Amino acid sequence: MSEGSTEKTAFKRVMLKISGEALMGDQGFGLHPPTVERIAREVKSVHDQGVEICMVIGGGNIFRGLAGSAQGMERTTADYMGMLATVMNALAMQSALEGLGVFTRVISAIRMDEVAEPYIRRRAVRHLEKKRVCIFAAGTGNPYFTTDTAATLRANEMACEAIFKGTKVDGVYDKDPVKHDDAVRYDTVSYDDCLAKNLKVMDASAIALARDNNLPIIVFSLDEPGGFRGILAGSGTFTWVGEGK
Ligand code: UDP
């Protein structure tokens, strides 16, 4: 689709979930500002169409609790460090979006009032109504969870119509498409199949929470320029996880 397309989207309010690794570019670690800006432009192009946008960004480019605990750290402390990593990513995305003229709020599940707003559901809804992008940081605020679950939780609370999970590949495959040439992409797949076949969509608690609230998860490639806007308009390649379209 060309720049400046006026193609309309059927969605009014969505959750975009991306992993922390999406922000690190080819560096293998941390934040790569040009990559953050590229993703911010994708978000802006959807925002420009009047779609209300929630975002959750993981922290895996900086720190993962499980990796820390595997190296001997106490698990809950390691998880809190992981949650703090997500705040850094959220601030980087805020800076990139505001540099493009998009108003945002970083809303943290762990209080740090000098840095981010505390999470107050009604206030967050108001921000969305005022067309501010809400970047939800610090996961659920609880150890033993992931940002996939945080994204599903906040998407439910904010009454988002779907979760858009931006990944490196253009959907959900029966096996890893990077390693297997014969991997087959699903157009649609049910929540129960994701769980039963252990498909790499989101972790099991996030899928169960989406299933119990009938919240579709749309898996698409974040590397495709214009991809997010295209998927919202119903074009491009993606996998729809849910109970039928
Ligand atoms: N985390 C947590 N509770 C949450 C969300 C995240 O403890 O509600 C921690 C957990 O240690 C996790 C880390 O934050 O490994 C980073 O999040 P995640 O692994 O989901 O990031 P992603 O893989 O999406 O980059």
Residues whose N, C-alpha, C, O or C-beta is under 5 A from the ligand:
A	BS01	UDP	I18 S19 G20 E21 G58 G59 G60 N61 F63 R64 G65 L66 A78 D79 Y80 G82 M83 A138 G139 T140 G141 N142 P143 Y144 F145 T146 T147 D148 A150
